[in-house]
């Protein structure tokens, strides 16, 4: 069902991701697959229809590992061994989170302590406790679960210490066999029914939401949310009654051949889908010069980076004048784009272009007026939310920057609102240390979650540039004004990327038959050349480099 929907709805790049995740899921390694691609340029989670299968893979891995673990420890002290495994897993989750939160989230070793809580509780009933104690324990458990859910955010460590109240609270509620949980009335009957179909609901809820969001990227309204919940429940009932219940009645001892055959069959079907989906997609979308064709042919970032680096080397080989001036571009992946564009366009001049890259904000430590924990509390990069990660970058920022002996420093960054108040002081510190010229580039217009979703509903490629300004992510609209004020205060140059990409509020996003962006906020190869050309020909850039 998801495969049919994927062929009908997903653009080509997301369909390729879908087929890979489907194969990984059939092999019970979806968690490893999603962890392996979880980097800065990973596809947005809401665009992955099978993302939820990571937890099923973790469960299957548990079922494989756990019997072996029990076999090796059961004759000795199983409870002690299970407890030690739980403690080690929890410690590892807390420690590794600061290195890679995606690893702790997706990978089985960091989830072991959650499973062991259930394993320890399954042999220990609390049903014989006095009613007063039961009432206290169940009340504490319910409150603990509720409070943990209320204080948790998308940036909360998970799994980790804060996972314990939910796991322990749930285990205690199950082990208590409390009368409150066994009241027979309309409400409990409804909850019981939801529980019965919950696995089927789990299977359909995420693909349903993803496919809806791809066609309707705007935030969900209450009416749409309720509708999706109702559809999820209806589909869950259908799957439960016609798939889950009948298969649960199969006697696997008598049907061993069926079991042995079904597992490789699922993998085979996934492989068939991986092989045939490009051919099916081309059959369903045969026409060139359509919106779908243009969006499907946005090249992968890694491919165009390799290509532009080859072009830079070729241009240097053909004409390599002595470098007398240096531009240092400082910032994150937006600085990488500008660096590549300038290296290509200035390769045959006397200007050398060097990148000083970091995912941490381009600020000196002394300029930051709040703690690093507060500065990065809402950062999208998981590593920067660790207060220790960016300390060395900020403390050594000025020294490293000035040691490169630049003639011009260009700030190019996916600016965050939390960082903007401290940019003026950083620039003043740089100017106090050196007489270098400084240029600030504004934030790229952003098309969230990415162009092949934002523009997929258009009927004609001519509409892309017409509607792009209205479909950009508008939350950064005031950044150009803030950065202009910073430039005026510090005597720096400022160039708006809004004016490069969308002059006079009309975006040049489709350049010929190619998109200028490859994702929601980074330039494609064509974009690097086009927007880079506008940058080097901008009056402020010429003034700064003369």
Secondary structure by P-SEA (a helix, b strand, c coil): caaaaaaacccaaaaaaaaaaaaaaaacaaaaaaaaacccccccccccccccaaaaaaaaaaaaaaaaaaaacccccaaaaaaaaaaaaaaaaaaaccccccccccccccaaaaaaaaaaacccccccccaaaaaaaaaaaaaaaaaaaaacccccccccccaaaaaaaaaaaaaacccccccccaaaaaaaaaaaaaaaaaacaaaaaaaaaaaccccccaaaaaaaaaaaaaaaaaaaaccaaaaaaccccccaaaaaaaaaaaaaaaaaaaacaaaaaaaaccccccaaaaaaacccaaaaaaaaaaaaaaaaaaccccccbbbbbbccaaaaaaaaaaaaaaccccbbbbbbcccccccccccccccccccccccccccccccccaaaaaaaaaaaaaaacccbbbbbcccccccccaaaaaaaaaaaaccbbbbbbccccccccccccccccccccccccccccccccccccaaaaaaaaaaaaabbbbbbccccccccccccccccccccccccccccaaaaaaaaaaaaacaaaaaaac
